[in-house]
Amino acid sequence: MEAVGYSVYRIWLLFLLFWLGQGRQMAPPGFVESSCRSRIFWMKLNKLLLRGKFFQLEINDPYAGPLLLDEKLASRCGYVLSEDVWGNPVFRASVLGCHVANEADELFSLTVNIKVSSFLSMRAAVTYTYPMYCFYSSWASREIMCEENYMEVSVKTDVPAVSNDYTVAWMSALPETQNVAYQLWQLMFVSPSGRKIITVSDAAKLGYSFNNTLSRVYLRAPYHSNESDISMVSGVNMNIVTSTSMYRQRWLLLLIDTTVSCPVDGISFTDTALTWTVPSVIPTLVVQESTFLSKNILMGVDDQVIVNPEEKNYLLEHNETLIRITIPIGAEGGKLKSSISGGVYGIIYSIDLFLEHTWTDADWQTTKYTVIKSITTPFMPQIPTVINNTLPEERLFNVAFGHFLPDVSLVTIAIGNVPFTLREAQHQGFKIYETLFSNRTKGFILQVSFDDPYVLKEYINRNETKYTLLINYTLSMGPEMTLYYHSAEVECVIADIELPEAAGYCDEENMYLAIPTFGLHQYWNLYLGNKLLNRHVALTNGYLAVTNSTHLILQIPLFAAGVVYEEVSFQKIKARFDVALKKVRTMDTLQMFSVRCSFNYSEFIVCHPDGTIMVSAQMKTVPAIDMSKTKLRDSSCKPREHDERHAFFKFHVTTCGTSARFEGDHIIYENEISYEKETLPEQSIPTITRDPDYRLTVSCYYRAKETLVLGAFASDPSTSPPFGSGTMVPRSNIAAHRRVRQALNVVSRVSKDESFIEFYEPNMAILKQPVEPVFLEVELKDKSPDTELYLENCWVTGSLESNSSPRWNITVDGYEINGSEYAAEFCPVAVSPRVRHPSHFKRLAVRTLAHRLEQVYVHCLVAACSPTNTLPGSPCTGQRSSSSERKVPEGFAVLLLSKQCHEAWELPLSVITTTILLEEKRPDSGTQKTTTTLESAGSASRISTCNLLLL
C-alpha cells in the first residue's frame, strides 16, 4: 500500500510540474547539472553558455507562482546563490526550504526558473524551467546545517524527555509558557540581553523561518541577528542562537530545543597551505559532554565526499576538541587564480569545502552537523622570475619569464623600449613561445639575436662587448584581463672584438700607417696626443687620409706636425710618428701605433718644443763656396757637420744671435746663415772677391698661447705652419704668382631623391620635413677631365646676405660639419650616362634638425681646381677629393647663393635668381670682389634655381 501511495504521489507531482512548465522551455543540454547531497539540492549552471548574458533565478511556489530569488528570500528560506571556484553559478537549497514540496519527510522536489537575457533589464528573456528531486530518509534526531548565509536546525518531534541537568533551566521557563497561545507555535530566544517570546509570523519579519513537517520541527536563522550571540569555542568564534520552540494544545505543552550554533571563522593560512578548524564539541549543542561520542567525520569538495583525503594531499585530523582540515595551496579540487594588487603579480587560491560530523550524546541520541565553507586565500605575491639561458656561443639571448598560471597570456612585448605585438615580434625575427614547467605553471621564452638592432651594444674592457636586452612584458591576467607590466634587463659579455693591428712603412718623404677600419669611431678613435685625429685635424696638419673597404691609410709627411724626431744629424733624420688607439667613451688608451723611419734629407729645418733649432742648409751658389765657413749671426756659431755642399747647424733660440718677434698669435724666432767672403787685399778700393753672396734666413714659428707640439716643415710648405714649424727663405726675389681672371661655368640643381636622376623645376616650391634631406648638386661645365669642382665652405643663413648672422656651417674646408641646427653629408658620384667626369660634380645632402618653419639660404664657396699653379693657402690644398692628387684653384672662388625658402602658405613662390660672387685672390694686392648676376659666361648655361620649404 505504501508503494502504491508513493507511485500515485509521483504521478501527481509530475503532472503538477508539467502544468507549471506550460509555455516555458527546457534547459539546453549541458547547461544545468544538479544533484542531491545530504538533504541539499545542488544545481550548477555552465558559465560558457551564459557568456555575454544576464540571468535570474525564480523559485516556483506551487500556490503563489514564481518568486524572484533575492538575498533576503534566500537567507530566510534556505537558498544560496553563489559561484564555484571556476566561475560557474551554483544554487543550493535545503530540502526544508520554504517552497520545497515535501512528502512524508522523504521525497522532496523544487522547481526553479532560469531566466536568461542579453540585456541587463532582462527584457526579451528566455525562461528555462528546471525541476529537482531529492530523496532523503535517514534523518538524525537533530540535524544542523551551517550554510554561507543561514543556520538551520531540524529536530524530530518525538524527542526524549529533558535531561535532569537541564531541568532547572527549563522549569524556570514554565511560567512563561503559561502565556503560550493555544494551538499556535511560538519562539523563545535567550540571549545576554534577556528572553524574548515572539510568534512565528513576527519571527519571519526578523529574518527567521520556523515550520514543522510530518515528523520534524525546524528553525532557520540568519547570522549575526539581534537574538544571537558570539562565543569562542576551542579558539573558533561561534554564532549561537539559543531558542525554544513552544506549542500548546489542551493539556499538552510541547517545548523543543531549537538552539543552533555555527562557526564564523577558524580559517588560517600559510604560504603553502590553508587550514579550516571546527570545534569537535560545541557546549551549547552538547549539554552532557561526558556522554559525547564522535561517530563519523566526513569531508567533501563541492558536492562530492572525499573518501580518502590523503590521495589528494588533503589532511583531515581530529581530536577531542578540534577537527582540522589542511589543504595545500594549489591542491586538486580548488582553483588558483592570477591577480594584481598594487601593480604586483600574485595568486589567489579558492576551494569549496564541506564538513559532516555525526555524534551521539545522552540528550539527542544522534546529531548530524554539516558545515559548508567557501574558502579563498588572501592575495599571495608571486614575483615572476627572469631566467637567463643565453647562449653566447650562438650569439643568442634566450630568456625565460615565469612562473605563471594558465590564466595568464602575453599581450605585447617591448624590446629596447619599442613595443611589438606578438605577430609583429615574430615578423621582426624574435622567437616567442610558451613553455610548461613541472609545477603546472607556464612561462614565456624569448629569443633575440645579439646582432638585432634593438639590442644595446657597449664596448668594454679591451676586447669585449656587453650586449644588453631591455624587455618590457605586458600580460593579461585572468578572465578580467587585468594588465600586468614587468620589465627585465638581460646582459651578456663576450670577447668578440679583435683589436686592430697597424702596419707601417715609409718612402723617401713620408711615413705611412695602415690601420683596420673595423670598429673605428664605433669602439675606438685615433688620437694624436690628446687631440682627436679626424679629417679636419689631418687636413690642418698636412696628413693625407685615404680609406678603402678595410683600412685607413694615413700618409704623414716627414715635416708634418706631430712627427717625433728621435735623431737629427747631418743629412739624416730618424723620425717617429705615434697614434694612440683610445676607447670612444672612456678615453682609455688601448694601443699605440708607431712607425719609425730614417730619411736622407739634404735640406731641412727642425724646430723642437724646447727651443732647439736644427738646420741642414744646402749650397745653391755658383761658383761653389766652402760650407765649413758658413755661420750664424753670431760668428762663433759654426756648422756642427758639413761637406762640400751641405752644412748642419744646431742651436737654441736664446743663442747665436737669434731674434724674436710677435706676429699674430705666433712667436717667430729668426736667424741667418751666411758666408763670410774671402777678399784679396789691394792698395785701393774696391775690394776684389771671387765668392758669391750667400745668405739664408731661418725662421721657427711657435704658438704664443698654446702648448708647443713637436713639428717641422720643409723649406716650401704647402699648408699653414703647424706648431713649432719653420721656414727657410733665400734672399732672392720671390717669384710673383699671376692669376688669370675667369668666370666659372657652374650649374646647381635640387634632386628629388638620392639617385640624382630626377630634379625639381627651377621655380617649383619644395616642402621638406625635419630630418628629411635636401639633395643638392653642383656641376662644373668644363671639358678638361683633370679639373675638379671643390666645395670649400658651405653655410646656411636666414637672409640673402652671405655674411649675415646667425650663420650655421655645414661644410668647412671640404668636410661636413654636423651642428645642432643643420647637418650635411657628401654623396658619392659615379660615372653614368649623365656624369662623364665625376670630378666635375659635387653632391650634398642637407638636413634641418630644427622643428620649425623658416626661410633659409644656402651659400657655398666653390672653386675649380686643376693640377697646376698650386698656391699656398688655396682652397684646393688638402681638399676632399676622389683623386689621390691634390688640386688647386685656377684663381677664382665662387660664392653660390641659392635655394631661398618661404612659408608653406605663401605659394606661389617668386623666382629667385642665383647670385655669383667672384673673388680674386692676389698675394700682392689683397682681394678684389666683383658681384654679378650670372646669365651666361662663355659657353656656360643659365644657373638653375629653386625654392625650398624647410619645416
Phi, psi and omega in degrees: 000320179296321180295320179295316179298320179296320180294318178299320180297319180297318180296316180297319182292319178295322178297319180296316180293324177297320180294320179293331185272003179298132179084003180244162182258153173278148182295142179294155181302137178082358183277323186233136170235142180216159178203172177232120183222120175050058179055035177227131169283132175240127177225132181234136177257144180280116183294334181295326179277356176252007184297129179076013182232169177242150180218158174221155175247138174239140177261125181279115173267123183302340183250322185261353182087191184289139177238131180292131181281121175230179186296319183294314179296321184296311183290329181281328187255001174089034180242152176223129173238116181213198177233147172279180186293344181266359178092007178277133176298136181233131177241128176236145180217138175287145178292348176261018180297164188299325190245020179272130176283129188236127176240109173059030180054031179229317181249126184232144178217149180211134179247132182238137172261128178252113182258126183236132180216157175273000184238146178296328179286355179065023174284155182056037182282147173259132184251125176251128179264127183230112177271145178230147181229148179214127177252121183214117185233348184272061182287139171272166180303321176224134177231132181239132179240122175253098179265180182295324188236006177202162173241138184223135175231133176232140188226138172293143183281346178263048181287157178288175183294160180293139182291158181297324182295334184259001186296321183299314180296320180290319181296328178293340180270351184300319178303326180294327185289344178298338182265004181294132181296152182284132179053043180213130177286138174224157183242137175242119179258134178244121181221172178304338180273353178129193179261149178218125177248125181223160177282166180297320181294322178290326177296324178297326178293336179270004178099004179269159174224124181229137177196170177230152177246198183299323185228006186221158172236138181224151176230133178241128186230146175282161175286148171058039175282171180294336183269001184263172180215153178251127180224141180267129179233115178054039177084003181243131177284128181244134174269120189240132169240109179267116185215155174230129177265132188234138179218133183235129176213116183051243184272357185263130171237113184257120177244124183236128178283114179243037177289141180223143180215131183225147179286143178247353175213220183096012180258133175222157186225148165234183180292342187239347185205162172241149182229131178245124183241133178229137178298141176286317181241125180250111189304323181290341179258340179236101183285316180260085185297334181294338180264001183291135178217116178285128184257319185201140176229123178237149171234157180209164177238131188057239180250018184247131176284134177265106184288315180241087184301327184296336179293336178254015181067020173275154176235116177247117181223153182206157174218199185291340185243331189226150166244127185232130175245125179242127182239122175296143177298125180092005182293157178301144181100334175255186182222132171269139182226135177285147182209159178236131177222117180060034180078005181254136178279141177200185182229158174228135180246133181231145176206144179255113184246157166218153181231134179233116182241125179246128178221169175232153173207174186291335184275319191244005185058272183237134174236130174250119188244115184241132177234129176250129186221124171263121187242132176229129181288159170294169177299127181244106182301137177226088183294121179297152180247145175251118183256120183268103176253033185300142180250093183300323182294336177260002181053051186220124170285131174230107188239124175258135183234116182191191358262143183231156174285164181297343182275012179253136178227148178275126184262301179222165177218137179248129177247121182061035179069014175252115184284144177224140164287168181297323178294316179295322180296317178296321179294327179289343180110000176282144175254123181229126177206162180270153175222146181260139177256167186293336182268024177067020172257175181224166177218176181238128180260131177237131177236125181224135179288145175303329186273002178295139182297342180273359176271130179282138182234130180226127179279124181229163180052219182265317188221029183241153175239131174262115178264129183237126178249114177264122185236136172232114181266141169237119184238153178253131186249124169066182180294338177285347179057041176291135183273140178231137184241138179214133179248151181214152178228121183242133182236151174212130180247125178225151178272087183238015181244130177256120180296140182289149175244124183267152176241138181237148176202174186221161165234201186290334186232351188224157168250150184230140172235125175253114186239130177301139183274351180298128178082352181292132183074342176270311180254323185215164178230162176264138182232138172256100189067238177257010184252133178296129180272092177248187184294325181293316179296319179299316180294318181296321183274359177086015177276157174243121181247125180233134181239132170248199184289342186233334189225154167257122180253120183251121177259124183240109176300151183304321185257031177272161177296144179095352179280133178262126181261102183285328181209126178234121180220186184298113178061021180212134178230126172255112189239158179220145176233128183244137173230130181264136174263113184238149178293143185297316188273317187262348181066015176291137180278124181263317182210157172245124175262125182228146172229131180242139180213153173248132184238139171262107187233129185274336184215123180196166171222132180238125180249107181277153179294341178275006178093003178278133179241131177236129186229132169247110185258142181248140180284129178226045182239156173229122357287172182292156179242168178272107185293343179289343182262007175285159183206171173267189180302320172278113187297346178281349181269097184258168177298142173287320178219156179198163168219200186294332186238357185224154174220139183243122180246146174219122184206168178258156183293346180263005183234176171060027176076021181291133179257161179226144176210157179261139175218103185067232179261022179243148165257126182249119174261130184230144171217177185219131173264126182221169180236125180276118185291148171268132183244153175258111184292137175230172185282345180221157177282149009274167179276142181258129175224152177253356184273140176284166178280132180223113175220135181225118180274132180247126181231139174236133182253129176231139174293132184281336187238015180227160178295135181289137176241134183302129178195163179207160178224147173289173188290346180229073184292149178252002176229175178295149186295133173280181178300134177064034182264163182219161176223156173237125183239115177293154179274055174239168182295134177280124181296128180280134179268123180260141179243142180260125182287126180222169171245132181277139178262094187238139178235134178244147181216166172237121182275153178284336178203186185287353179284339182053046176251314179252139184235154176288152173293152184303326187256015184272137175284139182238123181257125182233138175273163176302141179076344178285125188283153169253124185261109182258142177228133175239130182238135175264119178274092182215140183275343183284123180289342182276347180282139181232136176279138185226123173265103184285299180229138173230143181209167182239135176229172179263002180219174183289338180285128184290335182264011183285163178241150000284163183227134180239116179285138175241337168220143177225125181054036176084008181237146182291146173236122178260105180260194181276342183256319183223154177222144182227154178210129176289141178255140180293153179238124180244160178294135179209174178304331180268336183251104179272318179239103181301335180292346178273001183237146167226132182236138186222131174258120184245130178241142171261133182260351182274135181268069177205160179267124182206161178260126184226161175236141177251127180242141177223138173267116189246141176224146172258124188248138177231165184290353184248166174059044177288127180249145174299134178081006180287156182295340182276347181288121180073023183286163174284113187218144175282345179267150178283347180269130177284142185236154184236160183284159176274007173123350183231137169253137184245125177263110185263112178259116187211174170062061176287141183240143178234171180289153192297333185266012181257027178282150359283155181269147178280160181279130178252123180278132179291134182252139181247130175253113180268127185235113179262127181253123177234130181298331187262342187230019177078207186240132175246137183237138176230128180253131180213151171271117190274107172264320180198142178221101185064241178265013183290142175272165181297137180285129180285146176231161176207169178246139179241139171246112180256120178264000000 
